[in-house]
Amino acid sequence: MISEKILYLENLTVSFDGFKALDDLTLYVDPGELRCIIGPNGAGKTTMMDVITGKTRPTSGTAWFGRELDLLKLSEPEIAQAGIGRKFQKPTVFEQLTVFENLELSLAGKKSFIRTLLARLSPAQQKKIDEVLDIIGLGNERNKPGSVLSHGQKQWLEIGMLLMQEPELLLVDEPVAGMTPQETERTAQLLQSLAGDHSVVVVEHDMDFVRSIARKVTVLHEGRVIAEGDMDQVQNDPRVREVYLGE
Amino acid sequence: MELRRHPSILAGGDWKSTGFLGVLVLVAVIVPLLNRAVPSTSSLHLSAYALTLVGKYMCYAMLALAIDLIWGYCGILSLGHAVFFSLGGYAMGMYLMRQIGTRGVYGDPVLPDFMVFLNWKSLPWFWYGFDHFGFALAMTVLAPAALALVFGWFAFRSRVTGVYFSIITQALSYALMLAFFRNDMGFGGNNGFTDFKEILGFDLHSDSTRVGLLVATAFALAATYIACRAIVSSRAGRVMRAIRDGESRTRFLGYPVESFKLGVFVFSAAIAGVAGALYVPQVGIINPSEFAPINSIESVIWVAVGGRGTLYGAAVGAVVVNYAKTYLTGALPEVWLYALGALFVFVTLFLPRGIVGLLPMKDKHR
């Protein structure tokens, strides 16, 4: 039986001036799954995210979100609207806006100029923002501008901003880089609590962190998938040991 | 709860807006009184010249609001806003030219003097309708808005941003200035329009008409301020600030960044057009030098000096810098441009939040 996937990437190739950032990459993601993608620098992790979010167009291959949406035919805002949220490596919250306003702007819904000009916060939206503030643990910071948050708080706010859009698929790029151990632990709990309701794809270098959260790990190398499975399987794969662990 | 979410400008939501609108009301009451009710022998009497000067400053303040709306809040540095100001001015000038009628030097009932001089036999098609005040008024908004729509559509769609956008707006100013200098454009060549007689039947040289224009300008400035404040306090205003601080991030949130920029740019151009339309009957002349690139740059300096991203700061900057200009170009004309440059450098280095940055920050978040 072929189960329904949420993301289908098939035979993706992206070349920049002859250099293949992705080389015939094929990857599927299940609904509600928490997937970690690891790989050495230049393995194509970020390029893969760029293709999914419409920032980069592949030279060949296909990318489908569910069975209905051809990601290669959609623009960046359309993909975001369709339910794919991306958290960037560097936290990019709006520093001049408060935590509350950052979340408000991230609300799902109509986003045209005229609509936002007339928009009023509905009780349901207010409730949604309060819920997300609760999940990311920034209730006390709601009226502080983004610029005064700590690094970890910015990362959580950014995850909160993704949650506001009620995405089906969350792409999270190096969430714990630069975090303290306490912040890392808090982030692990946060991501695990999100899986199930959302599919979460995490790109991360920190192996301890990956081990602590991952059920399924995909290893990329030179634009290809070289191994996939649970952490133990992957770590014992000879090819992975060769390219990633340097043995 | 979140009271700030529904800011009421008139109900005293923030004291700076209330103060600004209060000052405007005072100007609209006291300045006419000083001119009309105080006898001309009194030292408190305000001359017609001073009256016009106040009106002129308020037109500049409107232009500054237009610039602050897109630059201070949306991060788009337009160095071409004098173009929209001038187009509004020209549209009003065309109406005023048609009002001259047979009182021109050549006495032609239809053709303005410069057309008779050029041996033109009939009115060009684009002059049709400008004998109606309502039509001309609509054009003072529509002409600049249409140009901004076309120009902005191409620029923003191609993702021309930052300094590149500023440079092409300068090029636009220069191109239009050269075009309006040409006699066969049908806008009076380098002389532009002048020798206006009346507006809506009122003599433009009488003090009571000047007072009327001043009050109308104060009203327009207040309305513009309220409209701009409503925009920047709306969710769209927060999206604009988000675009200013992280354009591609905003795009990823699903906002059509280009249409926000275009919408704000067009609205801003329309404000500049209305400011120009109010300016021309008060100063009595419009010519192609109004398009000059330096005018656009000067108006950006007003906003920087007053304090960008505050609206009232832009208006304060426009008045302060222009008062200094009026004074210095009279007292020490050769010093003015150096003074302007020095002021800009001083403000950039020592007052990054402009003159109004010296005010106490009551609202912890602007």
Interface residues (C-beta under 8 A of the other chain):
Chain A: T53 E76 P77 A80 Q81 R86 F88 T92 F94 E95 Q96 L97 T98 F100 E101 E104 L105 S106 K111 S112 F113 I114 T116 L117 L118 A119 R120 L121 Q126 N143 P145 M161 Q165
Chain B: E2 R5 H6 I231 S234 R235 A236 R238 V239 R241 A242 R244 D245 G246 R249 T250 R251 F252 L253 G254 Y255 P256 S259 F260 G263 V264 K364 H365
